[in-house]
Amino acid sequence: MDLEKPATESMTSALYRQLKQNLIIGKLKPGEILTLKSITESTGISQTPAREALLRLVSEHLLELVHGRSVTVPVLTRDAF
């Protein structure tokens, strides 16, 4: 996963925006599993802002929570965005 540590905006907002963009362009594929550990390791962002960004996307139904520990990319339509 190609994610970068954001510079100026809040870590949560920047990661949220970056993940959403990756969903829109299809860089994150349906069925792909994202863990908090994989996000924090690939971006250098701490767990709290990473968790907040993931939960925001879950609340918007752009990601699905799996067993409270990871999220998966659902099959999305244009209507989801």
N, C-alpha and C positions, 0 to 999 in steps of 0.2 A: 504494500500500500504506500503510495507516494503522498505523504503529508508533511507539511513544514510547520515549524514552530512559529507562530505569529509574532509580529514585532510590536505594533502600536495599539491595536484595539484589544479589548479584554480577551483573555485566552479562551474563555467559553464561547464568546461570540465569533471569534475568528475560526475556531475549530468547527463550530456549528455551520458556519457559512461554507467552509471548505468541504466538510462532509456532504452537505446538501448539494453543492456543486458537483461533487463526484457522483452522487446519486443521479443527478439530472443528466450528466453526460454519459452515464453508463459505466463509469470507471469502477464502481462498486456493483457487482453482479447479484441478481436474485439468488438467494441461498447462501451467499457469502456471510461468514460469521465474523463479527468484530468483537474483540474482548477489550476490556479496559486496559489490560496489560499490553496488548498489541498497540493500542492507540498511544498510551503513555510512552512506550519504548520507541515508537517511530517518530513521535513529535517532540519528546522531551517535556511535554506538558504534564503537570502533576495530576493525580487522580481526581481531585475534586472538580476542577473545571472540565476535565474530559468526561466525567460522569454526567455533569450538568448538560453538556452539549449532546451527549447520547440520549439522555432522558428527554430533552427538548424534542429531538427528532422522533423518539418513540411517542411522545404526546401528540405529535402531528401525524402519526401513523405512517411515517416515512421509514422507520425501522421497527422491528418487533422484538420485544424482550423475551429472552429464552431462559427459563429457570432462574431469573433474577441475577444472573451472572454475566451474561453476554447478550448481544443483540444480533439479529440476522436481517439481511436485506430481503424484504418481501418483493413479490412481483408488483411493480408500480405502473400506473398509467399516468398519462398527462394530467388527468384530473386531480391526482394526488398533490400536484404542485400548485 
